[in-house]
Amino acid sequence: MMVLRGLWDHKPTHLYSDLKVPVLFVPAEGPGGVFAETKRSAIEHAVQLVPKVRVEWFSPADHDLHAQHPSRFAQVVHAAITDGFFS
């Protein structure tokens, strides 16, 4: 129960500005609606707070991007590596 309580109380957004490593967000976006708007808002918030961030949206997409869009996902990761984003 303590683990579950810790997960419930954890607020990752409070740690964004303390990150010292680059962050590559690859959010999947399905059909519109409140959840899609909430996700876009959350990513915009992260972009404002994370010191070094890149976002590559996959739309339309589900959760398993590597399985649904393997070529594009590989290209996004490869580009981030080769252009020095993670340096």
CORLINZI-V14869 format. One line per field, one symbol per residue. ss: DSSP state (a for helix, b for strand, c for the rest). psi: psi as a letter, one per 20 degrees, with the letter a starting at -180 (. if undefined). Layout:
BEGIN
ss=???
psi=???
END
This chain:
BEGIN
ss=caaaaaaaaccaaaaaaaccccbbbccbbccccaaaaaaaaaaaaaaaacccbbbccbbcccccaaaacaaaaaaaaaaaaaccccc
psi=hhggggggipnhhiigiipiqqpopmqpobqaagggggggggghgghhhpgoqqpoqopqrahmhhhhmgggghggggghghjjhj.
END
